[in-house]
Every structure is written in C-alpha cells, then in structure tokens.
C-alpha cells in the first residue's frame, strides 16, 4: 500500500505540487500504472464494493451514491 502524508497548512501549495510531481516523474511507467490500479481498488473498497465509474450509454459517468 501507499503512504499517507499529512502536510502543514503553512507550506505553500506550489511547494507541495512540485514535490508530488518530482515523485511521480521519478516512477517508471509500470509503477505509475500499478499506482492507478491501487487507487481504483481503494476507491471501490471505500464505496462499499461498487465502482465510482460505470458504463452508462456513451462512456463512463461519475455518479454520486444515492443516500
């Protein structure tokens, strides 16, 4: 699994974006691909086993869960 990093609110957003971009660009394409799969798995797990995106006619539609 990945790591959760909490940032101090006094750090400028630009600094955080630069740091994340450096980490992302240092990964291989394979690592990036498996990272996306991992995020997808986590999102399905957190949504009660249902995917956030599902086929709806002409492509994928992101929908809010009905509560």
Backbone bond lengths (Angstrom), bond angles and torsions (degrees), N, CA, C in turn:
res aa  C-N    CA-C-N  psi(-1)  N-CA   C-N-CA  omega(-1)  CA-C   N-CA-C  phi
1 X - - - 1.439 - - 1.524 110.05 -
2 X 1.296 115.32 164.32 1.452 121.00 -179.62 1.519 111.81 -81.96
3 X 1.290 115.08 -172.54 1.461 120.84 179.93 1.518 109.29 -115.55
4 X 1.308 115.69 144.81 1.456 121.62 174.61 1.516 107.28 -97.76
5 X 1.317 116.02 125.14 1.455 119.97 179.87 1.521 108.43 -118.56
6 X 1.311 116.08 122.52 1.453 122.03 177.69 1.522 108.70 -96.33
7 X 1.311 115.75 133.18 1.458 121.08 -178.20 1.521 110.38 -106.02
8 X 1.308 115.46 147.44 1.455 122.34 173.27 1.529 107.63 -71.44
9 X 1.327 116.84 137.23 1.471 119.65 -176.32 1.521 112.64 -69.69
10 X 1.333 117.43 -12.18 1.466 119.62 179.21 1.528 112.28 -82.72
11 X 1.346 117.21 -11.24 1.468 120.51 178.65 1.527 108.20 -76.14
12 X 1.320 117.75 129.71 1.472 119.49 179.53 1.536 111.54 -61.74
13 X 1.317 115.33 143.46 1.462 121.51 -179.29 1.528 112.00 -58.20
14 X 1.311 117.22 -36.18 1.464 121.42 -179.60 1.534 110.96 -61.01
15 X 1.320 116.63 -38.59 1.459 121.04 179.15 1.527 110.60 -64.31
16 X 1.324 116.50 -42.64 1.464 121.34 179.05 1.522 110.52 -64.53
17 X 1.329 116.87 -42.74 1.469 121.16 179.73 1.527 110.20 -62.62
18 X 1.324 117.14 -44.50 1.465 120.62 178.82 1.527 111.33 -61.09
19 X 1.326 116.54 -44.06 1.464 120.84 179.95 1.530 111.32 -61.41
20 X 1.329 116.66 -45.03 1.465 120.60 179.59 1.524 111.61 -65.77
21 X 1.338 116.85 -37.23 1.457 120.41 179.40 1.524 111.18 -65.77
22 X 1.315 116.85 -40.45 1.465 120.81 178.48 1.522 110.13 -61.83
23 X 1.330 117.35 -43.62 1.464 121.15 179.11 1.523 109.95 -63.66
24 X 1.339 116.90 -45.10 1.473 121.04 -178.40 1.530 111.06 -62.61
25 X 1.326 117.32 -45.94 1.462 120.87 -177.03 1.524 112.77 -70.89
26 X 1.328 117.16 -19.85 1.461 119.78 179.14 1.528 112.15 -80.46
27 X 1.338 117.23 -10.66 1.465 120.93 -179.72 1.519 111.08 -83.94
28 X 1.327 115.38 153.81 1.461 120.57 175.28 1.524 108.68 -77.44
29 X 1.337 117.89 161.06 1.470 119.55 176.35 1.531 112.49 -56.30
30 X 1.319 116.72 -35.21 1.464 119.78 179.01 1.536 110.90 -65.29
31 X 1.321 116.73 -42.33 1.461 120.44 178.40 1.520 111.23 -64.70
32 X 1.332 116.99 -38.15 1.473 120.49 177.82 1.518 110.60 -64.19
33 X 1.338 116.64 -43.08 1.464 121.46 -179.52 1.530 110.57 -62.31
34 X 1.334 116.88 -47.64 1.455 119.58 -179.24 1.525 111.43 -68.44
35 X 1.311 117.71 -26.83 1.465 120.98 173.77 1.519 111.70 -64.85
36 X 1.328 116.56 -40.84 1.469 120.64 177.30 1.527 110.26 -64.85
37 X 1.329 116.75 -42.08 1.468 119.84 177.57 1.530 111.03 -61.84
38 X 1.314 116.27 -38.99 1.458 120.51 178.83 1.529 111.07 -64.78
39 X 1.324 116.92 -42.62 1.466 120.20 177.47 1.516 111.54 -63.20
40 X 1.331 116.72 -38.60 1.453 121.02 178.29 1.529 110.19 -63.66
41 X 1.325 117.29 -43.58 1.465 121.97 179.15 1.532 110.55 -60.98
42 X 1.335 116.06 -44.18 1.466 120.58 179.94 1.525 110.70 -64.34
43 X 1.334 117.93 -41.97 1.462 120.58 -178.76 1.519 111.32 -65.62
44 X 1.333 118.17 -38.86 1.466 121.02 177.42 1.525 109.86 -66.25
45 X 1.323 117.15 -42.75 1.459 121.12 179.48 1.525 111.19 -61.45
46 X 1.329 116.63 -42.65 1.464 120.34 -178.50 1.524 112.42 -74.32
47 X 1.321 117.63 -15.56 1.460 121.43 -179.70 1.534 111.00 -100.54
48 X 1.307 116.96 23.81 1.458 120.63 176.12 1.516 113.98 72.69
49 X 1.317 117.62 27.89 1.460 121.21 178.09 1.520 114.50 86.00
50 X 1.324 117.40 1.88 1.468 121.20 177.76 1.524 109.41 -105.94
51 X 1.324 117.72 136.52 1.473 119.15 179.65 1.525 111.42 -68.41
52 X 1.331 115.43 151.73 1.462 120.57 177.66 1.517 111.23 -75.23
53 X 1.331 116.14 -27.01 1.459 121.27 179.34 1.521 108.17 -116.92
54 X 1.306 115.87 139.82 1.460 119.39 177.97 1.530 109.19 -147.39
55 X 1.333 117.45 151.42 1.463 119.72 -179.88 1.523 110.83 -61.84
56 X 1.331 116.90 131.75 1.459 122.02 179.44 1.528 108.54 -143.37
57 X 1.294 117.23 74.02 1.459 119.84 177.81 1.510 112.22 83.31
58 X 1.328 117.77 -102.15 1.467 122.50 -173.11 1.521 112.17 -99.68
59 X 1.308 117.95 55.23 1.462 120.21 176.66 1.507 111.91 122.58
60 X 1.313 115.57 -165.38 1.453 121.55 -179.28 1.521 110.29 -96.66
61 X 1.305 115.55 135.77 1.453 121.84 179.25 1.527 107.98 -119.40
62 X 1.330 116.34 129.57 1.457 120.07 174.18 1.524 106.54 -85.90
63 X 1.317 114.69 125.61 1.466 117.59 -177.02 1.515 110.32 -127.46
64 X 1.333 115.20 151.92 1.447 120.86 176.24 1.524 108.89 -81.28
65 X 1.332 116.56 144.67 1.468 117.48 175.84 1.526 110.22 -68.99
66 X 1.321 117.25 144.92 1.463 122.12 179.07 1.525 107.25 -86.12
67 X 1.332 115.14 119.31 1.470 119.95 -178.22 1.509 109.60 -108.41
